[in-house]
Amino acid sequence: MKDYGVVTVKKIWTKRRVVSTLLLIFIGLFGAIALLTYYGQHVGSFTISMSDKASKHSIYLSTDPSFASYQPRLMCESLENAKNVPFITIKQKYVKKTNGTYLSSDKSYIGYTFYLKNMSEESVSLNATLEIAQSTNHVEDAAWIWFFQGEDDQNGTIYQKEDNLTEQEYYERYGQFDYPVTTPFKTDDVVFSRIIPNVEKDEVIKFTLILWLEGQDPDCNNSIVGGSINFNLNIMLYSESDEW
């Protein structure tokens, strides 16, 4: 039986900073990157759920863009023995092309692509909230999430728990390697809360989530060994969001 939606960190070691001509040619301005390697028993990620009111309003989910089958709840598979990696190794284009669960070949990250369809007779606005359902050993401090909303969202938004770094420390960890600007988690338990506005009748919206343990994050260290994490993405009618 498959395990779903849990990240457990098992073993850690650190590789020294490597600088080579071939690496510099390959990554250009990224320069030398310090790689940390983490292994986990179960590295999974997301459960996606529609609220009861949204389901009754005929808003449904599927990993099939044709919606030959659909349901109010989806679950991403788990990735076992995952290692942590730097952002530049994430192949987001491949993840976005894979419906359902995407497991990287080197067991370093996991992605999930799914679709939402408004099967009602009227336009509706929704609210999507990604929350940390369970976490031990502060694994969330090193977990980064890349979220894409809509087919035309090429860059997405990367979320991480905010680091307490000076400007110089931030540059040394991220800036010199040309990392993108990230968005901090909304709260300790909520990654983000986003509006999905004006979903028209029969409209289908594509979403992709990618999760990894970021090797350049200062919190990606031995303190998270043995920890675990999972996430819930709750989608509801926008009118419900004030009640939630």
PAVEXTOR-953946 format. One record per residue: residue in three letters; x, z, y of N, C-alpha, C in turn. Coordinates in steps of 0.001 Angstrom, whole numbers, plus 524288, in hexadecimal, padded with zeros to 5 digits. Each point is the difference from the previous one (the first is absolute). Layout:
# residues N
ALAXZYXZYXZY/...
END
This chain:
# residues 244
MET80350800007FB557FCB080000804AB8036F80000804D7/LYS7FE937FCF9803FF803207FF93804C27FF1D804AD8038A/ASP8042A8015C802F27FF9180409803EA7FEDD7FD6D80531/TYR7FCED80266803517FE8A7FD98804EE8014E8038480495/GLY802207FD8D8041D800168024D8052880357804BD800CC/VAL80442800C97FD0C80335804A1800B4805AA7FE7080084/VAL802C68029A803958059B7FF4E8008F80299805077FE58/THR803917FFCE7FC3F802F8804957FE74805BD7FEAF8001C/VAL803138031A802B4805937FF0480097802F4803357FC03/LYS803977FD847FD2A802928028C7FB99805D1800D6800DC/LYS802CD7FC04801D7805A4800448000E8021D7FD48804D0/ILE8042E802158023C802287FDDA804DB805EA7FF987FFAA/TRP802267FBB680202805797FFF48015F800C87FC84804AF/THR804628006A8029B801187FD2F804D0804A37FC5E7FF38/LYS7FF567FB1480191804597FC4B8000A802AF800318054C/ARG8050A7FF518000C802D17FFEC804EF7FED17FB1480309/ARG800D98005C805117FF297FB8B8037E803947FB807FE77/VAL7FDC97FB7E7FF34802FC7FB757FE387FFE67FBCA80425/VAL804A57FE1680153800627FBB9803B68033E7FBB97FD7D/SER7FDD97FB6F7FFA0802E67FBA47FDCE7FE9E7FB11802EB/THR803867FC507FFCF7FF177FB13802AF7FB257FD407FDF7/LEU7FF527FFE97FACA7FB757FD647FDCB7FAF480289801AE/LEU7FFF180541800397FB4D802C4801B27FED27FEC9805AA/LEU804077FFD2803347FF347FED9805917FDE67FA79800B4/ILE801F27FC527FCD97FDF87FAAE8004D7FA497FFEC7FE7D/PHE7FEAE802F77FBF37FAAB7FFE87FDF97FC1F8028B803B1/ILE8017C80464802387FC3C802CE80341801067FF6D805D2/GLY804117FCFF8015A800EA7FEDB805848009A804DF8033C/LEU7FCB78008B803D1800778043B803C17FE938054D7FDCE/PHE7FE138003C7FB287FEA0805127FDD4804C68036E7FF35/GLY804907FDA87FF00804C18030F7FF4B7FFFB802D97FACC/ALA80357803FC7FFBF800718030C7FB317FB89803D17FFAA/ILE7FDE5800BE7FB507FB828036D7FF47801478040C7FBD5/ALA7FEF9804E38013C800B38042B7FC2A7FB3E800247FC81/LEU800C07FF897FAEB7FBA67FFDB7FC4F7FFC68051F7FD05/LEU7FB6E8026A7FFEB7FF068048F7FCCB7FC877FE4E7FB86/THR800B7802297FB5F7FCD67FE727FB937FD0E804AE7FDDE/TYR7FAC87FF7B7FFAF7FCA6804157FDF37FD0B7FDD27FB58/TYR7FF69803337FC037FCE87FE527FB887FB7C803BC7FF29/GLY7FB7D7FDDA7FEC17FB668033C7FF4D7FD727FEFC7FACA/GLN7FD20803C57FE017FD227FF437FB297FB677FC51800E2/HIS7FD0A800FB804207FB647FCD0801157FFD17FEAF805CD/VAL800FB7FB378015D7FFD27FE678056C7FB7D7FC3380097/GLY7FBAD801EE801D67FB5A7FCD5800C77FE40800D08058A/SER7FB0B7FF27801117FF0A80015805807FA72801298018A/PHE7FC747FC467FF5E7FB3880028803027FB0A7FFE67FCB4/THR7FC2E802FA801C37FA997FF5E7FE5B7FCF27FE40804C7/ILE7FCF67FBD17FF8C7FCF07FDF1804617FA46800E37FEC6/SER7FD34802908038B7FA8D801727FEF87FC857FEB8804A5/MET7FB647FDD77FECF7FBF57FF5E803F67FCB5804FA8001A/SER7FE358018A804957FC6580468800547FAC07FE6D7FDA5/ASP7FCD3803E57FEAD7FAD57FEDB7FDC67FCB07FCC0803C4/LYS8004480157805047FCE37FD25803D8801D07FA5E8007F/ALA805257FF2E7FFD78020A7FAA7800577FE6C7FCD17FB33/SER80024802747FB6C7FE5F7FD4B7FB387FA387FE9A80033/LYS7FCDB803A7801E57FA647FEEC800777FEF07FBBB803FD/HIS803C27FF398038F7FF8D7FBE1803EE802317FAD47FDE9/SER8012E7FFEC7FAE9801F67FB487FD558055E7FE48801F0/ILE80380803CF800BF8057D7FEEC8011F802FD801347FAFE/TYR802D97FC127FDEC8027D800B77FAF0805C07FE5280016/LEU802BD8018D7FBDB805987FF107FF768010C7FCCA7FB21/SER8045C7FD0580021801987FD147FB69805B87FE6F80089/THR802927FF177FB9D805367FD9F800157FFA07FA1C7FF52/ASP7FB427FE0B7FF967FEF07FA667FF717FD847FE0180510/PRO802A37FC89802DF7FDD67FE2B804FF7FADC7FD0F7FF7B/SER7FEC17FE227FB3F7FB047FD567FF2D7FB8E803DC7FF02/PHE80159804F07FF1A7FC2E8041F7FEEB7FC877FEAB7FB54/ALA8027F7FDBD7FBF77FD337FF297FB187FE6A8053C7FDA3/SER80323803F6801047FEA4805657FEA380195803798048B/TYR7FD5280447800AE801198037F804667FE09805757FEC6/GLN801CB803C9803057FE9C805747FF238011780325804EE/PRO7FE3C804E98003A800E880336804A080517803147FFD6/ARG803087FF6F7FBC2804C88031A7FF6C804107FCE77FCFD/LEU804E480014801EF804587FD607FD718047D803DC7FF52/MET803247FF287FBEC8047A803647FF07804D97FCBF7FEEE/CYS804358014E802BC805047FD6B7FF2C802B5802717FB47/GLU802C87FCC67FD0F80308802047FB9E804938034D801F9/SER80299802A47FC5D804988031B80155804F87FD1F7FE76/LEU804228011E802CB805257FDD77FED98037E8046B7FE0F/GLU802327FF587FB5980342804167FDC8805BB7FF0980135/ASN802DD8044D800A0805A87FFDB800DA8018C7FC9B804AA/ALA7FD70800DE80454801237FCF4804B9804C380224802D3/LYS802E77FC7E8026B80466801A8803367FEC77FEDE805B3/ASN8024F80303803807FF117FF178058C803937FBB980214/VAL7FE357FD6880415802C97FB7E8021C7FF6A7FFD6805E6/PRO803507FCEC802A97FF437FF2B805957FBD87FBD680100/PHE7FDD48002C804927FBC57FC74801938013F7FA477FF0B/ILE804D47FE66800F8801447FA637FFD17FF6D7FDA67FA92/THR7FF8B803437FBF37FF807FDE57FAB97FA477FF087FE7A/ILE7FC43801A28033F7FA777FF667FEBA7FE5E7FA4C800C9/LYS7FE257FD877FBE37FE597FA7C800407FA227FFD1800E6/GLN7FE86800F4804DA7FA7280088801367FCE57FB007FF0C/LYS802787FB77800827FD2D7FB167FF1F7FE3B7FF7F7FA54/TYR80344801CE7FC597FE937FFD27FA807FBA4803E07FED2/VAL8005380492802777FBF3803F07FF2E7FABA7FDE7801DA/LYS7FFEC7FD94804987FB1F7FE10802427FDA07FB7F7FCDD/LYS803447FD407FD097FE147FBAB7FCD47FDE8801CA7FAB1/THR800C2804F77FEBF7FE75802177FAE87FB15803488008D/ASN7FBB87FE477FDD57FB2E8030E8002C80064804A37FC47/GLY7FE138047D801BA80075804BB7FCE18055D802638008F/THR801E38026C7FBCC804F2802DE80022804BD7FC667FFB5/TYR803E48010980351805047FD597FFCA8042F8041D7FEF4/LEU802FE7FF4F7FBD2804558037D7FEC48050F7FCFA800AC/SER80381801D98034D804EB7FD36800C48032E800157FAFA/SER802F17FBDF7FF14802D77FF6B7FB1A80422804397FF44/ASP802158020F8045180401804127FF977FDBA8058380075/LYS7FAD58005F7FFAE7FD4980510800158014C80330804D9/SER7FFE37FD648047980139802C1804D77FB5A8009D803A3/TYR7FBE57FCE77FF4A7FB6880090803587FB337FDC17FD4A/ILE7FB88801668021C7FB0A7FE547FDC37FC757FE1C80463/GLY7FCE87FBFE7FEE67FC527FE01803DB7FAA17FF3D7FD8E/TYR7FC227FF7F803547FAAB7FF237FE187FD0F7FCAA803EB/THR7FDE87FB9B7FE2D7FCF67FC788034B7FA607FFE77FE0D/PHE7FC63800B2803A07FA7B800067FE967FCD17FD958046B/TYR7FAED7FF547FEF27FC907FD5B803B37FB0A8033D800D1/LEU7FDE17FF99804A27FB158028E8016A7FC257FBC7801A5/LYS7FB1C800787FE427FC0F7FC26801717FB04802B4801DC/ASN7FDE77FDEB804347FAFA801D4802077FBB17FCB07FD79/MET7FD3B802517FC417FBCE7FD3F7FD4D7FA9F8014B8023B/SER7FFFA8029B804677FB0480147802787FE297FB718035E/GLU7FBB5800BD802A97FDBC7FBE2803348016E8007A805BE/GLU80382803AA8014480149800D580585805BE80160800A6/SER801E67FF4C804C080556801718015680096805F07FFDC/VAL804A7801CB7FE83800E48059E7FFA8805A88012A8016E/SER800DF804638029D8054A801DD8012680148804847FC54/LEU804E58002E7FE50801B0803DF7FC2D804A8803158020F/ASN8011D8044C7FD628049480328801338030C800D77FAF2/ALA805187FEFB8002080359800C37FB6A803DF8045F80120/THR80006803F67FCA9803778047B800B280347800BC7FB1B/LEU8052C7FFCA800A580395800EE7FBAC801EF8059B8005A/GLU7FED7803157FBF8801888057D7FFFE803628013B7FB4B/ILE80328804038008580328801EC7FBB27FC868038C7FCC0/ALA7FEB97FE407FB4A7FC71802FC7FCB2802C98048E7FD61/GLN804FD7FF397FEB680300803FE7FD51805CB7FEF1800C9/SER803028041A80103805A27FF628009C802B6805247FEC7/THR8046C7FFAB7FD4780339804987FF0B8059B7FEC58018D/ASN802EF80401801338057F7FF878018F800CD7FC7D804C3/HIS7FBF67FF838032C800597FD05804EA801C77FA587FF37/VAL7FE2A7FDA37FBC18014B7FA7F7FF0A7FDFF7FC8B8046E/GLU7FBB7801A18028A7FDD17FCDE80444803D47FF5080481/ASP803E28037F8006C803D17FFA08043A803717FB297FF77/ALA800A27FE097FB3C803557FB707FF097FCE57FB1E7FE9C/ALA7FAD28008C7FF837FCBB7FB8D7FE767FE937FCB0804C3/TRP800DA7FAEA7FFA37FE807FC4E804197FBB57FC807FDDE/ILE7FC2D7FECC803517FB917FCBE7FE7F7FF9C7FB67803BC/TRP7FF937FB527FDBE7FF747FB2F803167FA727FE027FF1D/PHE7FD0C7FF71804317FA757FE9D7FF927FEDB7FAEF802DC/PHE7FD4E7FC717FD4A7FE647FAFD802467FA107FFB37FFD4/GLN7FDA87FE9E804607FA4A7FF87800637FE9E7FA8B801D0/GLY7FDF67FCCB7FC7D7FE7F7FAB28015A804067FC067FE47/GLU7FE307FB517FEC9803627FBBF7FE2C8040E7FE818040F/ASP7FEB88007C804FD803827FE5180430803CC8043B801C3/ASP7FFBE8049F7FDB4803848044A80171805387FF1F7FD49/GLN803A77FD7F802B4805067FEA27FDAF803F4804748001C/ASN7FFB58035B803F4803EE8041C800A57FE54805397FDC0/GLY7FAED801057FFF47FE19804F17FE0D801C78049480361/THR7FEE2804B17FE36801A5804CD8029F80289803887FBFA/ILE804A5801FD80140802C5803907FC7B7FF5380591801F9/TYR7FE48803607FC7E7FF1C8057D80150803FF803707FD2F/GLN801F1803E2802C580373803E97FDAF7FEF880542802A7/LYS8012B804317FD407FFA3805198026F8045F80067803F7/GLU7FEC3801AD804B1803AA7FFC98045B804ED803227FEEC/ASP804927FDA18011C80507802A67FF6E8015C802DB80510/ASN8029D8045D7FF7D801F4802D38049D8059C7FE5380106/LEU800907FB408021E805297FDC6800F6800E37FF23805D1/THR804D0800AF801A7801697FE8C805528003F7FA0F8004F/GLU800537FDFA804BA800497FA53800AC804BF7FDB77FD3C/GLN80478802B980053804BC7FE297FD707FF7A8003F7FA10/GLU7FDBE804347FDFE7FF308007E7FA607FC537FBCF7FDF9/TYR7FBF17FED58031B7FC467FBF87FE73802C27FAB37FFA3/TYR803467FED8803DB802C57FB007FFFB8039C7FF9D7FB46/GLU802C9804387FED0803B47FFE57FBAB7FD327FF3B7FACA/ARG7FB4B802127FF767FD267FF8D7FB117FCF37FAE87FF9B/TYR7FD9A7FE65804507FC677FB8E7FFCE8017C7FB848039D/GLY801548013C804D2800BB7FC02804068042B7FC0F7FEC0/GLN80476801BF7FE0B804487FC5A7FEFA7FED47FC697FB61/PHE7FC1D801647FCE17FE6C7FCBB7FB9A7FB0F7FCED8013A/ASP7FE758000A804EA7FB9F7FCD1801CE7FAE38015F7FD49/TYR7FF21805157FF237FB07801BD7FDC97FB997FF22803F3/PRO7FB3B7FEFE7FE1D7FB957FF6A803A17FE618054980235/VAL7FD367FFD6804447FDCE804CF802337FBAA801D77FC65/THR8000B804FC7FEA27FC01802247FC867FC128033C80318/THR7FB96800F87FD867FBE980339802547FFC2805317FD08/PRO8002D8046F802C47FFDB8050A7FD3D7FAAF8010A7FD8C/PHE80001803157FBC97FB17801A97FDA47FC948027A8042C/LYS7FAEF7FF547FF817FC5D80223803D68001A805F67FFFC/THR7FFF4802547FB678007D805AB7FF5D80356800FD7FB2E/ASP800AD804E37FE92803018013D7FB507FD787FDC97FB1A/ASP7FADA7FF83800057FD2B7FE4C7FB557FD9D7FA9480077/VAL7FFEC7FDCA804B07FD937FAE4800E6804227FC2B801EB/VAL8009E7FBAA7FD2A803C97FC04801867FDF77FCE6804A2/PHE7FB207FE0B7FF807FDA27FD21804567FA208001D7FF7E/SER7FD637FEC48044C7FA5E7FF16800207FF2B7FB4C80381/ARG7FDF17FBC37FDC17FF9F7FAFF802B87FA6E7FDF07FFDF/ILE7FE937FD4D804357FADF7FD8980049800547FA787FDC2/ILE7FC157FE8D7FCED7FF577FA9C7FE237FB187FE01802C3/PRO8008F7FD6E804767FB6C7FEDC8033F7FCFF7FB1F7FE56/ASN7FAF08003E800B77FC8E7FB6A7FFBB800F27FC8F7FB34/VAL7FF59802467FB73800657FCFA7FB2A7FAD37FD207FF3C/GLU8002D7FAE0800437FB3B7FCE17FFD87FDD87FF877FA72/LYS7FB197FE567FF957FD887FF127FAF58034A7FC327FCCA/ASP80124801667FB208030C7FCE87FC44805C57FF6F80173/GLU801C5802BB803FE805887FFB8801738034D803087FC15/VAL804867FDBD7FEAC803BF802767FC72804FD8012F80312/ILE801F2804D07FF8B804CD8019A802A8803FF801A57FBED/LYS804BF7FE1A800A180446801347FC6D803318049680210/PHE801A88037A7FC7180349804758016780487800597FC23/THR80482801A1801EC8047D8010D7FC988028B80521801A3/LEU8012F803417FC2A802D2804E8800C2805097FFC37FCD6/ILE80454801BE8024E805048004C7FD3C802368057A800CA/LEU801DF802557FBC58022B8054D8002E8057A800097FDBE/TRP80395802A2802B48053B800CB7FDDA80254804FC80240/LEU80413801F87FD75803098045880204804957FDA9802FC/GLU80025800E280516803C37FD62803738055C802B67FFBD/GLY803DE7FD047FE04805388022B7FF41802CE80191804F0/GLN7FE9C7FDB3804768027A80162804ED7FD69804BB802A0/ASP7FB8A8019C7FE0C7FD40804718025280314804FD7FEFA/PRO800F28032F8040180311804CC7FF3E7FD80803DC7FC37/ASP7FAE67FF7D7FF207FD50803887FC5D8001C7FE0A7FA60/CYS8027E7FB827FF25800897FDEA7FAB7804E68026B7FD9B/ASN7FF6E804B77FDF980473802F87FE0D7FE66803307FB38/ASN8038E803517FE217FF15802DF7FB2F7FB6A803C880039/SER7FE2580140804AD7FBC6803D48006A7FADB7FE037FDBE/ILE7FF757FACF7FF6A7FB0A7FDEA7FE06800037FF2E7FA13/VAL80454801557FD718004C7FF547FA5B7FBAB803217FD52/GLY7FD427FD7C7FC597FBC8802997FD2F7FAD07FFF8802CE/GLY7FFE97FDBA804B97FB2D7FFD7803027FC787FB877FE5F/SER7FB4E7FFEC8022C7FC467FBD97FEC97FC787FF0F804AE/ILE7FD7B7FB6C8000D7FC957FEB3804627FC007FBE07FE54/ASN7FB5B80032802457FC577FBA67FF9B7FCC77FFAB804F6/PHE7FD927FB70800C67FD2D7FEDE804CB7FA737FE347FECE/ASN7FC6F8013B803867FAAB7FDF07FFCF7FEF77FCDE804F5/LEU7FE0B7FB357FF637FE337FCEA804717FA0D800277FFED/ASN7FDBA802B5803B87FA5C800A8800517FDCA7FC4580413/ILE7FC437FCBA7FE6F7FD8D7FC448038A7FA45801738009C/MET7FE5380075804DA7FAA9801B2801187FDC97FCF280492/LEU7FAE680061800BC7FDA07FDC6804A980240802AE804C9/TYR800D37FCF3804258023680252804BF7FC928046A80208/SER7FAFC7FF8E7FF3E7FC6180412801CF800C78051F7FD0E/GLU8026D7FFB27FB568010E804B37FCED804EA802D6801AF/SER803807FD43802BA8053280222800F57FFDE804FD8032D/ASP7FC1F800A68035F7FF8E804D2802FE7FE1E804857FC9B/GLU7FD617FEA17FBAF7FDEF804037FC7B8041E801BE7FC1C/TRP803F07FC847FEEB803BF800F77FBDF803FC804218017A/
END
